Each structure stands twice: as structure tokens, then as C-alpha cells.
Amino acid sequence: MGAVTSRVRPADDPAGDADVLRRIRAGDRSAVDDLYARFRRPAFALARRILADDALAEDVLQEVFLSVWRDPAAFDRGKGSVASWLLAVVHHKAVDAVRREESQRRRQARAEDELVLDAPMAARDVEDDASSRMVGEQVRAALGLLSQPQREALTLAYYGGYTQREVAALTGTPLGTVKTRMLAGMRRLRKELGGPAGAGALGEFAAATETAAGETQP
């Protein structure tokens, strides 16, 4: 919410809370900072208790106070105080954030644990099955030598067919970091599969990964 002065909210100040909300309804931008200063501590404590993560808790607070600025009329005086309403909003959005994180982790786990078992076989001729299985075994063995972040990124791109941006979203990692991990992983794979026996596996893996990622790896 930007820098605000450290104003401590009285333990019980419903009139002051209501006045701040009235100013927000009137379009007073400074009132949002005042509301943030009054409720930041209890709101953060609640979000942190639910999420167990400081950064996610801060994100939830930003989302909550932005939503108040956008729709201050959402507060219904008939359903309680500003304090109880605001903390209820924090609780709701923090729970939503937990669900999003869990959904992302489950999707990532499925992509890595299930898809890694079988190389894609579509559009391959029956007579190439044995060769394809050998390639898949060579690739899986080489992937096992990578660091976990590198293996995760390349596995999602190759077996899952995800783009680099999708890999970044799935893993909660910056796009630049994903690109760096994939590049470093491909360099290690070239070292492990670069001999005559692994050249075909490396070429197939590199081509599929480049296509899935939507970018050519150097």
C-alpha cells in the first residue's frame, strides 16, 4: 500500500473506522493508507496464521485493501463493525490463496509424477517403438542427474508440453529463472547424452523441449 506512518489503531474505535471508510467512499486516496495503518497488524497476523508465509500474507493484504478502495460499498453496517468485516475479507482471501497454492502444487505433482513415467508416443510409427523406449530410458536416466529445479522445469516442458511461462506459473518461479534452469539443464544433458549412444536421445529431447517451450534453447 506504499509507505504509511505508523498510526496505532485504538483497541475499540468503530467511529474512527467508519469515518475512514466514509472518506474512502468519497474518493480520498489517503484514507486507504489510514485504513491500512489501522488494521495492518491484525490483518497480517490473521493472513500469516492461515498461509504460514509472510510474502503470501502481504500479497493478501494488498489484495484486500485494494478491493476496499475499489468497492467500499461492500461493507454492510448491518452485519457488524468495519473491523469484523475487514478481517472476514482477509480470512476469505487468505483461504482462497491457500486453495490456489494447493491446486498449483497438485497440478505440478501430477505433471511430474505421472507424465515422467512415459515419453509421448503420439505420431510415432509402430516400428519406432523400441527405439522410442530406449530414447525415453536414456532421457529419464540423464534427467535423474540434474538438480531438482532443472529436472522439474525440463520435465514439465518435455513430458507435459508446457510453455516456459506455464512452467513458471506452475512452479511459482520467475520466468527468467525458469529459462536459466532449462538452459543449464540442457547443457548438462548435452554432456551426459552427447556421445554416439546418446546423440539421438539428446536431439529428440532438445527438439521436443524447444517446441513445448515455444523458444529455442541455445
Order of alpha helices (4+ residues) and beta strands (2+ residues): alpha-alpha-alpha-alpha-alpha-alpha-alpha-alpha-alpha
